[in-house]
Amino acid sequence: MSAQAAARTSRLATVAGRSVRRTRPAPTVKPLQCDKKGVPIPHVNLVVRDTHRCRLADHYHNTLQDDLMYMTYVHEPVARPPPRPARLMFDPNNPYTKHRFNPPLGGNRWPKQPPPPSAPENIIQLERIQIHTMIKGATNSRTTLLGPIMALRAISGANEQGGGQHTAEGVQLVKGRRNLQGWVRPGVPVGVKVDLKGPQMYDFLSVLVEFVFPRLREFQGIVMEGPSNRLDKMSSASGVVSFGLPPTALGLFPQIEVNFDAYPQTFGMHIHCMTNAKGVGAQNRARALLSGFQIPFARS
């Protein structure tokens, strides 16, 4: 190699060496703060979203919603007349009865109100599912509630503010409100409950239909009232379908069955399926919705 080529190579190496920037030291990461329970608090707001579409939710929006519109449709060619004002027991303009309790005549007319008009925005849908259980021994020892709390957490997958959702309440304690023959006292925990909404609600419903009901012994379906019962009762106009599960059903949930020895005491539970149905015959429309999710019903 000639002298000119050697000088040019050394000059390029010098220029390249000057163009390289000096590396900065790695920034120091401050340790995360911890809450009262010792769980680290991230420096950003983490919110866990849905990782996949819910199968039962797709079934409702794609198939069941149209079928319910067809089954519960009531044609009204003429617009409904405006509701009549309620007649009060006392004259509100009378100064002698102005501050007196003034209920309407005929009692509570709420269960006798007609259902909303048939429209796409009024189609019945499932709003939330509530699971609750009462433990009789909780009045003497509160430690008996630890098993139900762990079981409902495993079944529902709901935790307080789980996934960064500040509205998630998780499993809650049920406390007494009044004295009942010396058994329940105000403020004393007697049970636990959990409210499920959104994908967790549909996931619990699918587990209930596919794993629990088929393996229950002598289960013919959720018992309904006879056809002779009126549709304008308080229970028939609420749009809530309630049923109970025996203690043997607890071990049929896959979340409990995989670690059944961790729950030495089994217990029954009540399940309330709450819909947006209102008016006369609301509970029958709620049963039609749940039957679309393959929940069986049987006449008493």
C-alpha positions in Angstrom: 0.0 0.0 0.0 1.4 3.4 -1.0 2.0 6.3 1.4 -1.0 8.3 0.0 -3.4 5.4 0.6 -2.0 4.9 4.2 -2.5 8.6 5.0 -6.1 8.5 3.6 -6.9 5.5 5.7 -5.6 7.1 8.9 -7.5 10.3 8.1 -10.8 8.4 7.7 -10.2 6.5 11.0 -9.6 9.8 12.8 -12.8 11.3 11.4 -14.8 8.2 12.2 -13.5 8.2 15.8 -14.5 11.9 16.2 -18.1 11.2 14.9 -18.8 8.6 17.5 -20.7 10.1 20.5 -19.8 9.4 24.0 -22.2 6.9 25.6 -24.3 8.0 28.5 -24.6 6.0 31.6 -27.8 4.0 32.1 -30.5 5.9 33.9 -31.1 4.9 37.5 -34.6 3.3 38.0 -36.3 4.3 41.2 -37.9 1.4 43.1 -41.7 1.3 42.9 -43.8 2.4 45.8 -45.9 -0.3 47.5 -49.4 -0.1 48.9 -50.6 -1.2 52.3 -50.7 -4.8 51.2 -47.1 -4.7 49.9 -48.1 -4.8 46.2 -45.9 -2.6 44.0 -47.7 0.4 42.5 -46.7 0.9 38.8 -45.8 4.3 37.6 -48.4 4.2 34.9 -52.1 3.4 34.9 -52.4 -0.2 33.8 -55.8 -1.3 32.6 -56.4 -4.8 31.4 -58.7 -5.1 28.4 -60.4 -8.0 26.8 -58.0 -10.4 25.1 -60.7 -12.2 23.0 -64.3 -11.9 22.1 -66.8 -13.6 24.4 -68.6 -16.5 22.8 -72.0 -16.0 24.6 -71.9 -12.3 24.0 -71.5 -12.9 20.2 -74.3 -15.5 20.4 -76.6 -12.9 22.0 -75.8 -10.1 19.5 -75.8 -12.3 16.4 -78.6 -14.8 17.0 -80.5 -14.5 20.3 -81.3 -10.8 20.0 -83.2 -11.1 16.8 -85.1 -14.2 18.1 -86.1 -12.4 21.2 -87.4 -9.5 19.2 -89.5 -11.9 17.1 -90.8 -13.8 20.2 -91.7 -10.9 22.4 -92.9 -8.5 19.7 -96.3 -6.9 20.3 -97.8 -4.8 17.5 -99.3 -1.5 18.5 -100.8 0.3 15.6 -101.9 3.3 17.7 -99.6 5.3 20.0 -100.2 4.7 23.7 -102.2 7.2 25.6 -100.4 9.2 28.2 -100.5 7.7 31.7 -103.1 9.1 34.0 -101.8 11.0 37.0 -101.9 9.1 40.3 -104.7 10.0 42.6 -103.3 10.8 46.0 -105.0 10.0 49.3 -105.0 13.5 50.5 -105.2 16.9 48.8 -101.7 18.2 48.4 -103.0 21.8 48.4 -104.7 21.4 51.7 -102.5 23.1 54.4 -103.7 20.5 57.0 -102.4 17.6 55.0 -99.5 19.2 53.2 -96.7 17.5 55.2 -98.5 14.2 55.7 -97.5 11.0 54.0 -99.6 11.0 50.9 -99.5 7.6 49.1 -101.5 7.0 45.9 -104.8 5.3 46.0 -104.9 1.7 45.1 -101.4 0.9 46.5 -98.3 0.4 44.5 -99.1 0.2 40.7 -95.6 -0.6 39.6 -96.1 -4.3 38.9 -99.2 -3.5 36.8 -97.5 -1.1 34.5 -97.4 -2.3 30.8 -94.0 -3.3 29.3 -92.2 -0.8 27.1 -93.1 -0.7 23.4 -91.5 -3.3 21.2 -88.4 -1.6 19.7 -84.8 -2.5 18.9 -83.6 -0.4 21.9 -86.0 -2.2 24.3 -84.9 -5.8 23.6 -84.3 -7.7 26.8 -80.7 -8.2 27.7 -78.7 -9.5 30.7 -77.3 -6.8 32.8 -75.5 -8.6 35.7 -75.4 -11.8 37.7 -75.2 -11.8 41.5 -73.9 -14.8 43.5 -74.4 -14.8 47.2 -74.2 -17.3 50.0 -75.1 -17.1 53.7 -73.0 -18.9 56.4 -74.8 -19.5 59.6 -71.6 -20.0 61.6 -70.3 -16.6 60.6 -72.0 -15.0 63.6 -69.9 -16.9 66.0 -66.6 -17.0 64.0 -65.8 -14.8 61.1 -63.1 -17.1 59.9 -65.8 -19.4 58.5 -66.2 -16.8 55.7 -62.6 -17.3 54.4 -63.7 -20.4 52.5 -66.7 -18.8 50.7 -64.6 -15.7 49.9 -61.8 -17.9 48.3 -64.4 -20.0 46.5 -66.3 -17.1 45.0 -63.1 -15.5 43.9 -62.1 -18.6 42.1 -65.5 -19.1 40.5 -66.1 -15.6 39.4 -62.5 -14.4 38.8 -63.5 -11.0 40.3 -61.1 -9.0 42.5 -61.3 -5.6 44.0 -60.1 -3.1 41.3 -58.9 -6.1 39.3 -57.2 -5.4 36.0 -57.0 -1.6 36.8 -60.8 -1.3 36.7 -61.6 1.1 39.5 -65.3 0.1 39.4 -64.6 -3.6 40.1 -65.8 -4.3 43.6 -64.9 -8.0 43.8 -66.3 -10.2 46.6 -68.1 -8.2 49.3 -69.3 -9.0 52.8 -73.0 -9.2 53.5 -73.8 -7.7 56.9 -76.9 -7.9 59.0 -79.3 -4.9 59.1 -81.6 -5.8 62.0 -81.9 -8.2 64.9 -83.5 -11.6 64.0 -84.2 -13.6 67.1 -80.7 -13.1 68.4 -79.1 -14.7 65.4 -78.4 -11.7 63.1 -77.2 -8.5 64.6 -76.7 -5.2 62.7 -73.2 -4.8 61.3 -72.2 -8.5 61.8 -71.0 -10.3 58.6 -73.3 -13.2 57.8 -72.3 -14.0 54.2 -70.6 -12.9 51.0 -71.7 -11.9 47.5 -70.2 -10.9 44.2 -71.6 -9.0 41.2 -70.6 -10.0 37.7 -70.9 -7.8 34.6 -69.6 -8.0 31.1 -67.3 -10.9 29.9 -67.0 -12.3 33.5 -70.8 -12.6 33.6 -70.9 -14.6 30.3 -68.0 -16.8 31.3 -69.6 -17.7 34.5 -72.9 -18.5 32.7 -71.1 -20.7 30.2 -69.3 -22.7 33.0 -72.7 -23.1 34.8 -74.4 -24.4 31.7 -71.6 -26.7 30.3 -70.1 -28.1 33.5 -72.4 -27.7 36.5 -75.9 -28.4 35.3 -75.2 -31.5 33.3 -73.5 -33.2 36.3 -76.1 -32.3 38.9 -78.0 -35.3 40.2 -81.7 -35.4 39.7 -81.7 -31.9 38.1 -84.6 -31.5 35.7 -84.3 -27.7 35.4 -85.1 -24.5 37.3 -88.5 -24.8 38.7 -91.0 -22.3 37.4 -94.4 -21.3 38.7 -97.5 -22.9 37.3 -99.4 -21.5 34.4 -102.3 -20.4 36.6 -100.2 -17.7 38.4 -100.8 -14.1 37.5 -98.3 -12.0 35.5 -98.8 -8.8 37.4 -97.3 -9.9 40.7 -94.3 -8.2 42.2 -92.1 -11.2 41.4 -93.4 -11.6 37.8 -92.9 -7.9 36.9 -89.3 -7.6 38.3 -87.4 -9.2 35.4 -85.1 -11.1 37.8 -84.7 -14.9 37.6 -83.4 -16.5 40.9 -82.4 -20.0 41.6 -80.3 -21.9 44.1 -77.6 -24.5 43.9 -77.0 -27.2 46.5 -73.6 -27.6 48.3 -72.7 -30.5 46.1 -72.7 -28.2 43.1 -69.6 -26.3 44.4 -67.3 -29.2 43.6 -68.6 -29.3 40.0 -67.0 -26.0 39.0 -63.7 -26.5 37.2 -62.0 -23.8 39.3 -62.9 -25.7 42.5 -62.6 -29.2 41.3 -58.9 -28.8 40.4 -58.1 -27.9 44.0 -61.1 -29.3 45.9 -59.0 -30.2 49.1 -58.4 -26.4 49.7 -62.1 -26.0 50.5 -62.9 -28.2 53.5 -66.5 -26.9 53.9 -68.9 -26.9 51.0 -71.9 -24.5 50.8 -74.8 -23.7 48.6 -75.4 -20.5 46.8 -78.1 -18.3 45.3 -77.8 -16.9 41.8 -79.8 -13.9 40.6 -79.9 -13.1 36.9 -80.9 -9.5 36.5 -82.2 -8.2 33.2 -83.6 -4.9 32.0 -87.2 -6.3 31.6 -89.9 -4.3 33.2 -93.7 -4.3 33.4 -96.2 -7.1 33.2 -94.7 -10.5 32.2 -91.1 -9.3 32.7 -90.0 -12.5 34.4 -91.3 -14.6 31.5 -89.3 -12.6 29.0 -86.2 -13.0 31.3 -86.8 -16.8 31.3 -86.9 -16.7 27.5 -83.6 -14.9 27.4 -81.9 -17.4 29.8 -83.4 -20.4 27.8 -81.5 -19.0 24.8 -78.3 -19.5 26.8 -79.4 -23.2 27.3 -80.5 -22.9 30.9 -83.3 -25.4 31.4 -86.7 -24.6 33.1 -89.3 -27.0 34.4 -92.9 -26.6 35.6 -93.6 -27.3 39.3 
